[in-house]
Amino acid sequence: MDAYTSTRDSRRQTQQDSDATDVLGQLSMEIGAGLTKSQIVAAMALMRQGVNPSALVAITQELRREAQPAIQPQQPQSRYQYK
């Protein structure tokens, strides 16, 4: 394989990755998954490295459950304290 073919294949793969990320981002919005583009890219990279997709889903759900109390909107506090 020459350098031209390698570069062309690399560009094709990059375009396919970008297209897949866009489609998955749209799907995430449609189903309310709330994944950002960077999270989708990270998930794709992990799966390419052999991470089981079901395990990735389970870990993501667990992390969201653990983070939920931290991201809940807090009640506005009055500057007047009643005793």
PyMOL Python script that loads the backbone (N, CA, C, O; Angstrom):
from pymol import cmd

cmd.read_pdbstr("""\
ATOM      1  N   MET A   1       0.857  -1.174   0.000  1.00  0.00           N
ATOM      2  CA  MET A   1       0.000   0.000   0.000  1.00  0.00           C
ATOM      3  C   MET A   1       0.903   1.237   0.000  1.00  0.00           C
ATOM      4  O   MET A   1       1.806   1.362   0.827  1.00  0.00           O
ATOM      5  N   ASP A   2       0.645   2.132  -0.926  1.00  0.00           N
ATOM      6  CA  ASP A   2       1.461   3.340  -0.989  1.00  0.00           C
ATOM      7  C   ASP A   2       0.888   4.429  -0.089  1.00  0.00           C
ATOM      8  O   ASP A   2      -0.202   4.277   0.463  1.00  0.00           O
ATOM      9  N   ALA A   3       1.620   5.519   0.055  1.00  0.00           N
ATOM     10  CA  ALA A   3       1.215   6.610   0.948  1.00  0.00           C
ATOM     11  C   ALA A   3      -0.097   7.236   0.496  1.00  0.00           C
ATOM     12  O   ALA A   3      -0.919   7.620   1.329  1.00  0.00           O
ATOM     13  N   TYR A   4      -0.303   7.344  -0.821  1.00  0.00           N
ATOM     14  CA  TYR A   4      -1.534   7.939  -1.333  1.00  0.00           C
ATOM     15  C   TYR A   4      -2.749   7.110  -0.929  1.00  0.00           C
ATOM     16  O   TYR A   4      -3.754   7.652  -0.469  1.00  0.00           O
ATOM     17  N   THR A   5      -2.649   5.801  -1.105  1.00  0.00           N
ATOM     18  CA  THR A   5      -3.761   4.916  -0.751  1.00  0.00           C
ATOM     19  C   THR A   5      -4.032   4.968   0.739  1.00  0.00           C
ATOM     20  O   THR A   5      -5.186   5.000   1.168  1.00  0.00           O
ATOM     21  N   SER A   6      -2.973   4.977   1.523  1.00  0.00           N
ATOM     22  CA  SER A   6      -3.114   5.043   2.980  1.00  0.00           C
ATOM     23  C   SER A   6      -3.799   6.337   3.408  1.00  0.00           C
ATOM     24  O   SER A   6      -4.685   6.317   4.262  1.00  0.00           O
ATOM     25  N   THR A   7      -3.399   7.448   2.825  1.00  0.00           N
ATOM     26  CA  THR A   7      -4.004   8.747   3.150  1.00  0.00           C
ATOM     27  C   THR A   7      -5.464   8.779   2.728  1.00  0.00           C
ATOM     28  O   THR A   7      -6.320   9.264   3.467  1.00  0.00           O
ATOM     29  N   ARG A   8      -5.749   8.260   1.533  1.00  0.00           N
ATOM     30  CA  ARG A   8      -7.123   8.226   1.035  1.00  0.00           C
ATOM     31  C   ARG A   8      -8.009   7.371   1.942  1.00  0.00           C
ATOM     32  O   ARG A   8      -9.127   7.766   2.272  1.00  0.00           O
ATOM     33  N   ASP A   9      -7.514   6.210   2.340  1.00  0.00           N
ATOM     34  CA  ASP A   9      -8.277   5.336   3.235  1.00  0.00           C
ATOM     35  C   ASP A   9      -8.499   5.996   4.591  1.00  0.00           C
ATOM     36  O   ASP A   9      -9.571   5.871   5.184  1.00  0.00           O
ATOM     37  N   SER A  10      -7.492   6.690   5.069  1.00  0.00           N
ATOM     38  CA  SER A  10      -7.602   7.384   6.356  1.00  0.00           C
ATOM     39  C   SER A  10      -8.655   8.487   6.286  1.00  0.00           C
ATOM     40  O   SER A  10      -9.449   8.657   7.212  1.00  0.00           O
ATOM     41  N   ARG A  11      -8.657   9.229   5.192  1.00  0.00           N
ATOM     42  CA  ARG A  11      -9.662  10.290   5.025  1.00  0.00           C
ATOM     43  C   ARG A  11     -11.068   9.703   4.924  1.00  0.00           C
ATOM     44  O   ARG A  11     -12.018  10.254   5.480  1.00  0.00           O
ATOM     45  N   ARG A  12     -11.196   8.586   4.215  1.00  0.00           N
ATOM     46  CA  ARG A  12     -12.493   7.929   4.083  1.00  0.00           C
ATOM     47  C   ARG A  12     -12.989   7.478   5.461  1.00  0.00           C
ATOM     48  O   ARG A  12     -14.160   7.668   5.790  1.00  0.00           O
ATOM     49  N   GLN A  13     -12.100   6.882   6.265  1.00  0.00           N
ATOM     50  CA  GLN A  13     -12.476   6.429   7.599  1.00  0.00           C
ATOM     51  C   GLN A  13     -12.870   7.614   8.475  1.00  0.00           C
ATOM     52  O   GLN A  13     -13.836   7.530   9.233  1.00  0.00           O
ATOM     53  N   THR A  14     -12.133   8.711   8.378  1.00  0.00           N
ATOM     54  CA  THR A  14     -12.451   9.910   9.151  1.00  0.00           C
ATOM     55  C   THR A  14     -13.825  10.443   8.777  1.00  0.00           C
ATOM     56  O   THR A  14     -14.592  10.841   9.655  1.00  0.00           O
ATOM     57  N   GLN A  15     -14.149  10.458   7.487  1.00  0.00           N
ATOM     58  CA  GLN A  15     -15.462  10.922   7.035  1.00  0.00           C
ATOM     59  C   GLN A  15     -16.559   9.990   7.524  1.00  0.00           C
ATOM     60  O   GLN A  15     -17.622  10.448   7.944  1.00  0.00           O
ATOM     61  N   GLN A  16     -16.311   8.690   7.473  1.00  0.00           N
ATOM     62  CA  GLN A  16     -17.300   7.731   7.960  1.00  0.00           C
ATOM     63  C   GLN A  16     -17.519   7.897   9.462  1.00  0.00           C
ATOM     64  O   GLN A  16     -18.651   7.826   9.939  1.00  0.00           O
ATOM     65  N   ASP A  17     -16.436   8.119  10.204  1.00  0.00           N
ATOM     66  CA  ASP A  17     -16.555   8.343  11.646  1.00  0.00           C
ATOM     67  C   ASP A  17     -17.365   9.600  11.932  1.00  0.00           C
ATOM     68  O   ASP A  17     -18.212   9.610  12.825  1.00  0.00           O
ATOM     69  N   SER A  18     -17.105  10.653  11.176  1.00  0.00           N
ATOM     70  CA  SER A  18     -17.831  11.905  11.359  1.00  0.00           C
ATOM     71  C   SER A  18     -19.316  11.722  11.047  1.00  0.00           C
ATOM     72  O   SER A  18     -20.178  12.217  11.773  1.00  0.00           O
ATOM     73  N   ASP A  19     -19.601  11.011   9.966  1.00  0.00           N
ATOM     74  CA  ASP A  19     -20.994  10.744   9.603  1.00  0.00           C
ATOM     75  C   ASP A  19     -21.694   9.928  10.688  1.00  0.00           C
ATOM     76  O   ASP A  19     -22.827  10.227  11.067  1.00  0.00           O
ATOM     77  N   ALA A  20     -21.012   8.900  11.182  1.00  0.00           N
ATOM     78  CA  ALA A  20     -21.596   8.057  12.233  1.00  0.00           C
ATOM     79  C   ALA A  20     -21.840   8.868  13.497  1.00  0.00           C
ATOM     80  O   ALA A  20     -22.871   8.709  14.150  1.00  0.00           O
ATOM     81  N   THR A  21     -20.902   9.730  13.842  1.00  0.00           N
ATOM     82  CA  THR A  21     -21.055  10.567  15.033  1.00  0.00           C
ATOM     83  C   THR A  21     -22.249  11.496  14.883  1.00  0.00           C
ATOM     84  O   THR A  21     -23.014  11.682  15.829  1.00  0.00           O
ATOM     85  N   ASP A  22     -22.414  12.077  13.707  1.00  0.00           N
ATOM     86  CA  ASP A  22     -23.558  12.963  13.465  1.00  0.00           C
ATOM     87  C   ASP A  22     -24.878  12.207  13.591  1.00  0.00           C
ATOM     88  O   ASP A  22     -25.821  12.692  14.216  1.00  0.00           O
ATOM     89  N   VAL A  23     -24.940  11.021  12.996  1.00  0.00           N
ATOM     90  CA  VAL A  23     -26.166  10.217  13.061  1.00  0.00           C
ATOM     91  C   VAL A  23     -26.458   9.814  14.503  1.00  0.00           C
ATOM     92  O   VAL A  23     -27.596   9.916  14.961  1.00  0.00           O
ATOM     93  N   LEU A  24     -25.436   9.358  15.215  1.00  0.00           N
ATOM     94  CA  LEU A  24     -25.635   8.954  16.608  1.00  0.00           C
ATOM     95  C   LEU A  24     -25.998  10.145  17.493  1.00  0.00           C
ATOM     96  O   LEU A  24     -26.770   9.997  18.441  1.00  0.00           O
ATOM     97  N   GLY A  25     -25.453  11.314  17.194  1.00  0.00           N
ATOM     98  CA  GLY A  25     -25.824  12.518  17.941  1.00  0.00           C
ATOM     99  C   GLY A  25     -27.289  12.864  17.741  1.00  0.00           C
ATOM    100  O   GLY A  25     -27.986  13.218  18.692  1.00  0.00           O
ATOM    101  N   GLN A  26     -27.751  12.761  16.510  1.00  0.00           N
ATOM    102  CA  GLN A  26     -29.163  13.017  16.209  1.00  0.00           C
ATOM    103  C   GLN A  26     -30.045  11.986  16.900  1.00  0.00           C
ATOM    104  O   GLN A  26     -31.076  12.332  17.477  1.00  0.00           O
ATOM    105  N   LEU A  27     -29.641  10.727  16.842  1.00  0.00           N
ATOM    106  CA  LEU A  27     -30.389   9.663  17.502  1.00  0.00           C
ATOM    107  C   LEU A  27     -30.441   9.898  19.012  1.00  0.00           C
ATOM    108  O   LEU A  27     -31.482   9.707  19.641  1.00  0.00           O
ATOM    109  N   SER A  28     -29.326  10.309  19.579  1.00  0.00           N
ATOM    110  CA  SER A  28     -29.274  10.593  21.015  1.00  0.00           C
ATOM    111  C   SER A  28     -30.272  11.684  21.393  1.00  0.00           C
ATOM    112  O   SER A  28     -30.943  11.594  22.421  1.00  0.00           O
ATOM    113  N   MET A  29     -30.363  12.713  20.554  1.00  0.00           N
ATOM    114  CA  MET A  29     -31.323  13.789  20.817  1.00  0.00           C
ATOM    115  C   MET A  29     -32.753  13.281  20.687  1.00  0.00           C
ATOM    116  O   MET A  29     -33.606  13.604  21.512  1.00  0.00           O
ATOM    117  N   GLU A  30     -33.014  12.488  19.657  1.00  0.00           N
ATOM    118  CA  GLU A  30     -34.368  11.991  19.398  1.00  0.00           C
ATOM    119  C   GLU A  30     -34.892  11.112  20.528  1.00  0.00           C
ATOM    120  O   GLU A  30     -36.067  11.193  20.887  1.00  0.00           O
ATOM    121  N   ILE A  31     -34.025  10.275  21.086  1.00  0.00           N
ATOM    122  CA  ILE A  31     -34.476   9.360  22.136  1.00  0.00           C
ATOM    123  C   ILE A  31     -34.234   9.907  23.535  1.00  0.00           C
ATOM    124  O   ILE A  31     -34.558   9.256  24.528  1.00  0.00           O
ATOM    125  N   GLY A  32     -33.667  11.098  23.611  1.00  0.00           N
ATOM    126  CA  GLY A  32     -33.458  11.725  24.913  1.00  0.00           C
ATOM    127  C   GLY A  32     -32.320  11.124  25.720  1.00  0.00           C
ATOM    128  O   GLY A  32     -32.338  11.183  26.949  1.00  0.00           O
ATOM    129  N   ALA A  33     -31.325  10.545  25.044  1.00  0.00           N
ATOM    130  CA  ALA A  33     -30.199   9.933  25.753  1.00  0.00           C
ATOM    131  C   ALA A  33     -29.288  10.980  26.376  1.00  0.00           C
ATOM    132  O   ALA A  33     -28.627  10.715  27.381  1.00  0.00           O
ATOM    133  N   GLY A  34     -29.251  12.160  25.785  1.00  0.00           N
ATOM    134  CA  GLY A  34     -28.463  13.242  26.352  1.00  0.00           C
ATOM    135  C   GLY A  34     -26.964  13.093  26.188  1.00  0.00           C
ATOM    136  O   GLY A  34     -26.203  13.668  26.965  1.00  0.00           O
ATOM    137  N   LEU A  35     -26.520  12.333  25.194  1.00  0.00           N
ATOM    138  CA  LEU A  35     -25.087  12.181  24.968  1.00  0.00           C
ATOM    139  C   LEU A  35     -24.573  13.319  24.101  1.00  0.00           C
ATOM    140  O   LEU A  35     -25.191  13.684  23.100  1.00  0.00           O
ATOM    141  N   THR A  36     -23.445  13.867  24.495  1.00  0.00           N
ATOM    142  CA  THR A  36     -22.814  14.905  23.687  1.00  0.00           C
ATOM    143  C   THR A  36     -21.999  14.246  22.582  1.00  0.00           C
ATOM    144  O   THR A  36     -21.752  13.040  22.605  1.00  0.00           O
ATOM    145  N   LYS A  37     -21.589  15.053  21.623  1.00  0.00           N
ATOM    146  CA  LYS A  37     -20.781  14.525  20.528  1.00  0.00           C
ATOM    147  C   LYS A  37     -19.473  13.947  21.063  1.00  0.00           C
ATOM    148  O   LYS A  37     -19.025  12.900  20.596  1.00  0.00           O
ATOM    149  N   SER A  38     -18.866  14.609  22.024  1.00  0.00           N
ATOM    150  CA  SER A  38     -17.602  14.099  22.569  1.00  0.00           C
ATOM    151  C   SER A  38     -17.815  12.786  23.327  1.00  0.00           C
ATOM    152  O   SER A  38     -16.939  11.922  23.319  1.00  0.00           O
ATOM    153  N   GLN A  39     -18.959  12.631  23.973  1.00  0.00           N
ATOM    154  CA  GLN A  39     -19.255  11.370  24.659  1.00  0.00           C
ATOM    155  C   GLN A  39     -19.467  10.242  23.652  1.00  0.00           C
ATOM    156  O   GLN A  39     -19.055   9.106  23.887  1.00  0.00           O
ATOM    157  N   ILE A  40     -20.103  10.556  22.546  1.00  0.00           N
ATOM    158  CA  ILE A  40     -20.312   9.554  21.495  1.00  0.00           C
ATOM    159  C   ILE A  40     -18.975   9.135  20.898  1.00  0.00           C
ATOM    160  O   ILE A  40     -18.734   7.947  20.678  1.00  0.00           O
ATOM    161  N   VAL A  41     -18.108  10.105  20.636  1.00  0.00           N
ATOM    162  CA  VAL A  41     -16.779   9.801  20.094  1.00  0.00           C
ATOM    163  C   VAL A  41     -16.004   8.916  21.070  1.00  0.00           C
ATOM    164  O   VAL A  41     -15.351   7.959  20.655  1.00  0.00           O
ATOM    165  N   ALA A  42     -16.073   9.231  22.357  1.00  0.00           N
ATOM    166  CA  ALA A  42     -15.377   8.427  23.367  1.00  0.00           C
ATOM    167  C   ALA A  42     -15.932   7.007  23.408  1.00  0.00           C
ATOM    168  O   ALA A  42     -15.169   6.045  23.500  1.00  0.00           O
ATOM    169  N   ALA A  43     -17.251   6.870  23.340  1.00  0.00           N
ATOM    170  CA  ALA A  43     -17.867   5.542  23.352  1.00  0.00           C
ATOM    171  C   ALA A  43     -17.447   4.734  22.124  1.00  0.00           C
ATOM    172  O   ALA A  43     -17.156   3.543  22.231  1.00  0.00           O
ATOM    173  N   MET A  44     -17.417   5.376  20.971  1.00  0.00           N
ATOM    174  CA  MET A  44     -16.995   4.690  19.750  1.00  0.00           C
ATOM    175  C   MET A  44     -15.548   4.220  19.875  1.00  0.00           C
ATOM    176  O   MET A  44     -15.216   3.106  19.470  1.00  0.00           O
ATOM    177  N   ALA A  45     -14.693   5.066  20.434  1.00  0.00           N
ATOM    178  CA  ALA A  45     -13.281   4.700  20.603  1.00  0.00           C
ATOM    179  C   ALA A  45     -13.140   3.516  21.559  1.00  0.00           C
ATOM    180  O   ALA A  45     -12.350   2.604  21.314  1.00  0.00           O
ATOM    181  N   LEU A  46     -13.904   3.534  22.639  1.00  0.00           N
ATOM    182  CA  LEU A  46     -13.848   2.424  23.596  1.00  0.00           C
ATOM    183  C   LEU A  46     -14.308   1.116  22.953  1.00  0.00           C
ATOM    184  O   LEU A  46     -13.706   0.065  23.175  1.00  0.00           O
ATOM    185  N   MET A  47     -15.370   1.185  22.161  1.00  0.00           N
ATOM    186  CA  MET A  47     -15.861  -0.032  21.511  1.00  0.00           C
ATOM    187  C   MET A  47     -14.866  -0.548  20.475  1.00  0.00           C
ATOM    188  O   MET A  47     -14.738  -1.759  20.295  1.00  0.00           O
ATOM    189  N   ARG A  48     -14.161   0.356  19.792  1.00  0.00           N
ATOM    190  CA  ARG A  48     -13.120  -0.075  18.848  1.00  0.00           C
ATOM    191  C   ARG A  48     -11.983  -0.798  19.569  1.00  0.00           C
ATOM    192  O   ARG A  48     -11.313  -1.658  18.998  1.00  0.00           O
ATOM    193  N   GLN A  49     -11.781  -0.433  20.829  1.00  0.00           N
ATOM    194  CA  GLN A  49     -10.733  -1.077  21.627  1.00  0.00           C
ATOM    195  C   GLN A  49     -11.210  -2.387  22.248  1.00  0.00           C
ATOM    196  O   GLN A  49     -10.449  -3.059  22.943  1.00  0.00           O
ATOM    197  N   GLY A  50     -12.464  -2.750  21.999  1.00  0.00           N
ATOM    198  CA  GLY A  50     -12.966  -4.031  22.451  1.00  0.00           C
ATOM    199  C   GLY A  50     -13.885  -3.988  23.654  1.00  0.00           C
ATOM    200  O   GLY A  50     -14.286  -5.037  24.158  1.00  0.00           O
ATOM    201  N   VAL A  51     -14.231  -2.787  24.132  1.00  0.00           N
ATOM    202  CA  VAL A  51     -15.152  -2.694  25.264  1.00  0.00           C
ATOM    203  C   VAL A  51     -16.529  -3.183  24.825  1.00  0.00           C
ATOM    204  O   VAL A  51     -17.028  -2.793  23.769  1.00  0.00           O
ATOM    205  N   ASN A  52     -17.124  -4.022  25.628  1.00  0.00           N
ATOM    206  CA  ASN A  52     -18.448  -4.565  25.342  1.00  0.00           C
ATOM    207  C   ASN A  52     -19.477  -3.432  25.391  1.00  0.00           C
ATOM    208  O   ASN A  52     -19.549  -2.721  26.393  1.00  0.00           O
ATOM    209  N   PRO A  53     -20.277  -3.247  24.330  1.00  0.00           N
ATOM    210  CA  PRO A  53     -21.268  -2.164  24.319  1.00  0.00           C
ATOM    211  C   PRO A  53     -22.261  -2.229  25.480  1.00  0.00           C
ATOM    212  O   PRO A  53     -22.638  -1.195  26.032  1.00  0.00           O
ATOM    213  N   SER A  54     -22.683  -3.434  25.851  1.00  0.00           N
ATOM    214  CA  SER A  54     -23.621  -3.567  26.977  1.00  0.00           C
ATOM    215  C   SER A  54     -22.979  -3.122  28.280  1.00  0.00           C
ATOM    216  O   SER A  54     -23.629  -2.494  29.115  1.00  0.00           O
ATOM    217  N   ALA A  55     -21.708  -3.447  28.452  1.00  0.00           N
ATOM    218  CA  ALA A  55     -20.987  -3.013  29.652  1.00  0.00           C
ATOM    219  C   ALA A  55     -20.842  -1.495  29.657  1.00  0.00           C
ATOM    220  O   ALA A  55     -20.948  -0.861  30.707  1.00  0.00           O
ATOM    221  N   LEU A  56     -20.602  -0.918  28.495  1.00  0.00           N
ATOM    222  CA  LEU A  56     -20.476   0.538  28.389  1.00  0.00           C
ATOM    223  C   LEU A  56     -21.790   1.219  28.763  1.00  0.00           C
ATOM    224  O   LEU A  56     -21.785   2.239  29.452  1.00  0.00           O
ATOM    225  N   VAL A  57     -22.905   0.667  28.318  1.00  0.00           N
ATOM    226  CA  VAL A  57     -24.223   1.203  28.679  1.00  0.00           C
ATOM    227  C   VAL A  57     -24.431   1.115  30.184  1.00  0.00           C
ATOM    228  O   VAL A  57     -24.871   2.080  30.808  1.00  0.00           O
ATOM    229  N   ALA A  58     -24.118  -0.034  30.767  1.00  0.00           N
ATOM    230  CA  ALA A  58     -24.312  -0.224  32.209  1.00  0.00           C
ATOM    231  C   ALA A  58     -23.467   0.756  33.017  1.00  0.00           C
ATOM    232  O   ALA A  58     -23.943   1.325  33.999  1.00  0.00           O
ATOM    233  N   ILE A  59     -22.228   0.951  32.612  1.00  0.00           N
ATOM    234  CA  ILE A  59     -21.348   1.888  33.320  1.00  0.00           C
ATOM    235  C   ILE A  59     -21.866   3.309  33.182  1.00  0.00           C
ATOM    236  O   ILE A  59     -21.881   4.064  34.154  1.00  0.00           O
ATOM    237  N   THR A  60     -22.292   3.679  31.974  1.00  0.00           N
ATOM    238  CA  THR A  60     -22.822   5.025  31.750  1.00  0.00           C
ATOM    239  C   THR A  60     -24.050   5.278  32.612  1.00  0.00           C
ATOM    240  O   THR A  60     -24.181   6.345  33.211  1.00  0.00           O
ATOM    241  N   GLN A  61     -24.948   4.303  32.678  1.00  0.00           N
ATOM    242  CA  GLN A  61     -26.152   4.458  33.501  1.00  0.00           C
ATOM    243  C   GLN A  61     -25.795   4.593  34.974  1.00  0.00           C
ATOM    244  O   GLN A  61     -26.380   5.414  35.681  1.00  0.00           O
ATOM    245  N   GLU A  62     -24.847   3.801  35.440  1.00  0.00           N
ATOM    246  CA  GLU A  62     -24.440   3.869  36.848  1.00  0.00           C
ATOM    247  C   GLU A  62     -23.800   5.219  37.170  1.00  0.00           C
ATOM    248  O   GLU A  62     -24.085   5.808  38.213  1.00  0.00           O
ATOM    249  N   LEU A  63     -22.949   5.704  36.290  1.00  0.00           N
ATOM    250  CA  LEU A  63     -22.322   7.011  36.514  1.00  0.00           C
ATOM    251  C   LEU A  63     -23.366   8.124  36.542  1.00  0.00           C
ATOM    252  O   LEU A  63     -23.263   9.057  37.338  1.00  0.00           O
ATOM    253  N   ARG A  64     -24.358   8.025  35.683  1.00  0.00           N
ATOM    254  CA  ARG A  64     -25.418   9.041  35.691  1.00  0.00           C
ATOM    255  C   ARG A  64     -26.232   8.991  36.978  1.00  0.00           C
ATOM    256  O   ARG A  64     -26.595  10.031  37.527  1.00  0.00           O
ATOM    257  N   ARG A  65     -26.520   7.774  37.463  1.00  0.00           N
ATOM    258  CA  ARG A  65     -27.254   7.652  38.733  1.00  0.00           C
ATOM    259  C   ARG A  65     -26.456   8.267  39.874  1.00  0.00           C
ATOM    260  O   ARG A  65     -27.008   8.977  40.715  1.00  0.00           O
ATOM    261  N   GLU A  66     -25.160   7.994  39.900  1.00  0.00           N
ATOM    262  CA  GLU A  66     -24.318   8.538  40.962  1.00  0.00           C
ATOM    263  C   GLU A  66     -24.196  10.055  40.865  1.00  0.00           C
ATOM    264  O   GLU A  66     -24.114  10.739  41.885  1.00  0.00           O
ATOM    265  N   ALA A  67     -24.183  10.577  39.653  1.00  0.00           N
ATOM    266  CA  ALA A  67     -24.023  12.017  39.462  1.00  0.00           C
ATOM    267  C   ALA A  67     -25.325  12.773  39.634  1.00  0.00           C
ATOM    268  O   ALA A  67     -25.301  13.987  39.836  1.00  0.00           O
ATOM    269  N   GLN A  68     -26.449  12.104  39.562  1.00  0.00           N
ATOM    270  CA  GLN A  68     -27.756  12.763  39.588  1.00  0.00           C
ATOM    271  C   GLN A  68     -27.925  13.720  40.760  1.00  0.00           C
ATOM    272  O   GLN A  68     -28.325  14.862  40.533  1.00  0.00           O
ATOM    273  N   PRO A  69     -27.644  13.325  42.005  1.00  0.00           N
ATOM    274  CA  PRO A  69     -27.820  14.282  43.104  1.00  0.00           C
ATOM    275  C   PRO A  69     -26.936  15.522  42.952  1.00  0.00           C
ATOM    276  O   PRO A  69     -27.312  16.612  43.381  1.00  0.00           O
ATOM    277  N   ALA A  70     -25.783  15.354  42.352  1.00  0.00           N
ATOM    278  CA  ALA A  70     -24.862  16.480  42.193  1.00  0.00           C
ATOM    279  C   ALA A  70     -25.341  17.474  41.146  1.00  0.00           C
ATOM    280  O   ALA A  70     -24.979  18.649  41.200  1.00  0.00           O
ATOM    281  N   ILE A  71     -26.148  17.020  40.194  1.00  0.00           N
ATOM    282  CA  ILE A  71     -26.585  17.926  39.133  1.00  0.00           C
ATOM    283  C   ILE A  71     -28.034  18.363  39.282  1.00  0.00           C
ATOM    284  O   ILE A  71     -28.551  19.083  38.428  1.00  0.00           O
ATOM    285  N   GLN A  72     -28.693  17.941  40.348  1.00  0.00           N
ATOM    286  CA  GLN A  72     -30.057  18.384  40.608  1.00  0.00           C
ATOM    287  C   GLN A  72     -30.040  19.884  40.897  1.00  0.00           C
ATOM    288  O   GLN A  72     -29.173  20.357  41.631  1.00  0.00           O
ATOM    289  N   PRO A  73     -30.973  20.629  40.336  1.00  0.00           N
ATOM    290  CA  PRO A  73     -31.017  22.051  40.660  1.00  0.00           C
ATOM    291  C   PRO A  73     -31.359  22.239  42.133  1.00  0.00           C
ATOM    292  O   PRO A  73     -32.257  21.592  42.670  1.00  0.00           O
ATOM    293  N   GLN A  74     -30.637  23.119  42.754  1.00  0.00           N
ATOM    294  CA  GLN A  74     -30.890  23.384  44.162  1.00  0.00           C
ATOM    295  C   GLN A  74     -31.972  24.444  44.293  1.00  0.00           C
ATOM    296  O   GLN A  74     -32.139  25.309  43.432  1.00  0.00           O
ATOM    297  N   GLN A  75     -32.697  24.348  45.397  1.00  0.00           N
ATOM    298  CA  GLN A  75     -33.731  25.328  45.679  1.00  0.00           C
ATOM    299  C   GLN A  75     -33.066  26.669  45.968  1.00  0.00           C
ATOM    300  O   GLN A  75     -32.069  26.726  46.687  1.00  0.00           O
ATOM    301  N   PRO A  76     -33.608  27.738  45.417  1.00  0.00           N
ATOM    302  CA  PRO A  76     -33.027  29.042  45.727  1.00  0.00           C
ATOM    303  C   PRO A  76     -33.149  29.317  47.221  1.00  0.00           C
ATOM    304  O   PRO A  76     -34.188  29.074  47.836  1.00  0.00           O
ATOM    305  N   GLN A  77     -32.086  29.817  47.773  1.00  0.00           N
ATOM    306  CA  GLN A  77     -32.101  30.101  49.198  1.00  0.00           C
ATOM    307  C   GLN A  77     -32.400  31.573  49.419  1.00  0.00           C
ATOM    308  O   GLN A  77     -31.877  32.455  48.737  1.00  0.00           O
ATOM    309  N   SER A  78     -33.247  31.797  50.382  1.00  0.00           N
ATOM    310  CA  SER A  78     -33.586  33.164  50.741  1.00  0.00           C
ATOM    311  C   SER A  78     -32.434  33.769  51.519  1.00  0.00           C
ATOM    312  O   SER A  78     -31.727  33.073  52.248  1.00  0.00           O
ATOM    313  N   ARG A  79     -32.254  35.055  51.361  1.00  0.00           N
ATOM    314  CA  ARG A  79     -31.201  35.689  52.150  1.00  0.00           C
ATOM    315  C   ARG A  79     -31.683  35.950  53.567  1.00  0.00           C
ATOM    316  O   ARG A  79     -30.913  36.363  54.433  1.00  0.00           O
ATOM    317  N   TYR A  80     -32.978  35.700  53.791  1.00  0.00           N
ATOM    318  CA  TYR A  80     -33.526  35.861  55.134  1.00  0.00           C
ATOM    319  C   TYR A  80     -33.649  34.488  55.768  1.00  0.00           C
ATOM    320  O   TYR A  80     -34.287  33.596  55.207  1.00  0.00           O
ATOM    321  N   GLN A  81     -33.060  34.318  56.898  1.00  0.00           N
ATOM    322  CA  GLN A  81     -33.115  33.045  57.603  1.00  0.00           C
ATOM    323  C   GLN A  81     -34.158  33.148  58.702  1.00  0.00           C
ATOM    324  O   GLN A  81     -34.080  34.013  59.575  1.00  0.00           O
ATOM    325  N   TYR A  82     -35.130  32.259  58.644  1.00  0.00           N
ATOM    326  CA  TYR A  82     -36.176  32.247  59.661  1.00  0.00           C
ATOM    327  C   TYR A  82     -35.802  31.237  60.726  1.00  0.00           C
ATOM    328  O   TYR A  82     -35.394  30.114  60.428  1.00  0.00           O
ATOM    329  N   LYS A  83     -35.949  31.659  61.976  1.00  0.00           N
ATOM    330  CA  LYS A  83     -35.618  30.757  63.086  1.00  0.00           C
ATOM    331  C   LYS A  83     -36.802  30.574  63.958  1.00  0.00           C
ATOM    332  O   LYS A  83     -36.731  29.849  64.951  1.00  0.00           O
TER     333      LYS A  83
END
""", "prot")
cmd.dss("prot")
cmd.show_as("cartoon", "prot")
cmd.util.cbc("prot")
cmd.orient("prot")
